[in-house]
Amino acid sequence: MPHDDGTNLPSVREAVLDQLRAAGMTTCFGNPGSTELPFLDRWPDDFRYVLALQEGCAVAMADGFARSTGRAAVCNLHSAVGIGHAMGNLFTAFRNQAPLVITVGQQARSLLPGNPFLGSTEAASFPKPYVKWSIEPARAQDVPAAIAHAWAIAMTRPRGPTLVSIPMDDWGVATRPPAWRAAPSDTAPDPAALDEAATALAAARRPVIVAGPEVDDEGAGPALVALAEKLRAPVLASPFASRICFPEDHPLFAGFLAAAPGAVAEALAPYDFVLVLGAPVFTFHVAGICALFESGTPIWQFTTDPEAAAAAPAGRAVLGAMRFAIPGLASRLPEPTRQNPAPPNAVAPPVAATPLPPAFLFDALRRAMPPGAVLVEEAPSHRPAIQRHLPVTDWGGFFTMASGGLGYALPAAVGVAMARPGTRVVALIGDGSMMYSIQAIWTAVQHRLPVTIIVVNNGGYGAMRSFGRVLGVTGAPGIDVPGLDFVALARGMGCAGECVADAASLEAALAEAFADPAPRLIDVVVDPAISALYRKAP
């Protein structure tokens, strides 16, 4: 509607809402304060505001929503301390390459020279370097254009979060809104580089593919399966991949690379050509020497991320979208003469014991999960056992954090559930991780989302126990976390829950949880002595 000062121009608020509508960003995740109230005034009926009880939860919910839909999500935070609270999950969103447009309130422009209460000093610099772009516009009239700019950058690959700081008195100012522009297009790799890579790949006798999260992010999964089948080459998942990299029940799937230089070199030593698709070369978490980089083995990396390409210590990098690169390679390859590699050995089912082995929990979850369910995981100390006993087979069926920061998975599961109405979402989370963002349960309850929360309760920070063994550290404080009653905490936010510690109770609890259309929590007490994050899987 026209602004009420006689200019017949819309207000900044109206122009911003129109920009968000045009971008399909009508679900807003937030935790607002006083500086955001003018934006929320007369909230339109065609928008949905999803309240999180803490700012980090709001960012992770928006991240899960954006990664699940493939579209940018908008997140509304409070000035200064609000973005400060959110920084952990903002870092994760940056590493996840999640397209977010974050609006942050700011005190009135007239107050800023006097360092006002709730004023944010250098608001645009505060979140750097973990945003792709940030600004506090010089004039109120520039805010809608800044939102459009932020959206375009967030959606340009590699995608990621952007931020606009908006003084609270800007919203009512009349402005001439910018014209709407469509999202940026993906870029294709250099055809000459594709020709060269395909020639080298066709000459290889034992090629291997290392696939990363960019493949699923771009919807290029079926093309990757076709390429692997044409090559008759095994496929390994890249270290710490934040999404599914390849169907884990496919005969060509060869497992997961560990985030250790020696382990990567050992796993790739049998091959004479390494094709990396949609991943860094490589993500490591422990120090060491990767002999692969000195071996002379050809490494070709295709990625949309120029930073990942520049950081690679060896090989040839080619920039371009997976959805162009993978079919482009496949179309240039002749039919191979090699045989398919032998499929991996079958995994023996784990045996129940007291206390429960974590592997038994994951196998029981595999058998109980309904078809099409999405797994959102944050139990890093148990990841090798999860990968062995809870395979992900559907594209778009798995999310975790690329950053290593805790507190992501529970609110991200809420965002995924909101993005896919009616889809069962399973949040598989360690007991230590749960306490970083447990407030997200409340949002799941308020929206009656089909989120099943599985707490893998080993009484502490299992990853710290495991990593301590690698480093030879003993007797370190701050690792055990006793005395947490997750069932009581969930019930306090309106979520049903129960604690189980034996096989019979576990299977009954899982069946009940998956039959419940509302959120439900199961606190599973597992053997704290079993943790294998940095041990090679047998």
Buried (B, 14 or more C-beta within 10 A) or exposed (E): EEBEEEEEBBBBBBBBBBBBBEBEBBBBBBBBBEBBEBBBEEEEEEBEEBBBBBBBBBBBBBBBBBBBBBBBBBBBBBBBEBBBBBBBBBBBBBBBBBBBBBBBBBBBBEBBEEEBEBBBEEBBEBBEEBBBBBBBBEEBBBBBBBBBBBBBBBBBBBBBBBBBBBBBBBBBBBBEBBEEEEBEEBEBBEEEBBEBBBEBBBEBEEBBBBBBBBBBBBEBBEBBBEBBBBBBBBBBBBBBBBBBBBBBEBBBBBBBBBBBBBBBBBBBEEBBBBBBBBBBBBBBBBEEEBBBBEBEBBBBBBBBBEEBBEEBEBBBBBBBBBBBBBBBBBEBBEEBEEEEBEEEEEBEEBEBEEBBBBBBBBBBBBEBBEEEBBBBBBBBBBBBBBBBBBBBBBBBBBBBBBBBBBBBBBBBBBBBBBBBEEBBBBBBBBBBBBBBBBBBBBBBBBBEBBBBBBBBBBBBBBBBBBBBBEEEEEEEEEBBBEEBEBBEBBBEBBBBBBBBBEBEBBBEBBEBBBEEEBBBBBBBBBBBEBBBBBEEEE
